[in-house]
Amino acid sequence: MDLERTLRSLSSQDFLSLGLSQVAYVRPLEQDGDNYYAIYAADGTQMAVLASQDAALAAIRQHDMELLTLH
């Protein structure tokens, strides 16, 4: 089956889920007066909270995910 046919056969929900486990982004997070960095899946689901941005970026790389840059 070719890629185009495969993509056309995906349900709307399957298409929305495409890439969720491969893409992540990091946002600063203030919690109880302290600053942290949260890792989010492509759909906005929070996956982890870490003490530093470097740790968050390393965690994304360690799990073979792609970092998405937000503007």
C-alpha positions as CSV (number, residue, x, y, z in Angstrom):
1,M,0.0,0.0,0.0
2,D,1.5,3.4,-0.9
3,L,1.8,6.3,1.5
4,E,-1.0,8.4,-0.1
5,R,-3.5,5.6,0.1
6,T,-2.5,4.9,3.7
7,L,-2.9,8.5,4.7
8,R,-6.3,8.7,3.0
9,S,-7.5,5.7,4.9
10,L,-6.8,7.2,8.3
11,S,-9.8,8.3,10.4
12,S,-9.9,11.9,11.6
13,Q,-8.9,10.8,15.1
14,D,-5.9,8.7,13.7
15,F,-4.8,11.7,11.6
16,L,-5.0,14.0,14.7
17,S,-2.9,11.5,16.7
18,L,-0.2,11.3,13.9
19,G,3.1,12.3,15.4
20,L,2.0,12.8,19.0
21,S,4.6,10.4,20.3
22,Q,7.4,11.9,18.2
23,V,7.0,15.7,18.7
24,A,7.3,17.7,21.9
25,Y,7.8,21.3,23.0
26,V,9.0,23.0,26.2
27,R,7.4,26.0,28.0
28,P,8.4,27.7,31.2
29,L,6.1,27.0,34.1
30,E,5.8,28.8,37.4
31,Q,4.6,26.5,40.2
32,D,4.4,27.4,43.9
33,G,6.6,30.4,43.3
34,D,9.4,28.4,41.6
35,N,10.3,28.3,37.9
36,Y,10.2,25.0,36.0
37,Y,10.1,23.8,32.4
38,A,7.2,21.6,31.3
39,I,7.4,19.2,28.3
40,Y,4.2,19.0,26.3
41,A,3.1,16.6,23.5
42,A,2.1,18.0,20.2
43,D,-1.6,18.1,21.3
44,G,-0.7,20.1,24.4
45,T,-0.8,17.3,26.9
46,Q,1.7,17.9,29.7
47,M,4.2,15.0,29.9
48,A,6.8,16.1,32.4
49,V,8.0,19.0,34.6
50,L,11.7,19.5,35.1
51,A,13.8,22.0,37.0
52,S,15.8,23.3,34.1
53,Q,15.4,23.9,30.4
54,D,18.6,21.9,29.6
55,A,17.1,18.9,31.5
56,A,13.8,19.2,29.6
57,L,15.6,19.4,26.2
58,A,17.8,16.4,27.2
59,A,14.7,14.4,28.1
60,I,13.2,15.1,24.8
61,R,16.3,13.9,23.0
62,Q,16.7,10.9,25.3
63,H,13.3,9.7,24.3
64,D,14.0,10.1,20.5
65,M,11.5,12.9,20.1
66,E,11.7,15.9,17.9
67,L,11.7,19.4,19.5
68,L,9.1,21.7,18.1
69,T,9.9,25.4,18.2
70,L,7.0,27.7,19.1
71,H,7.0,31.3,17.9
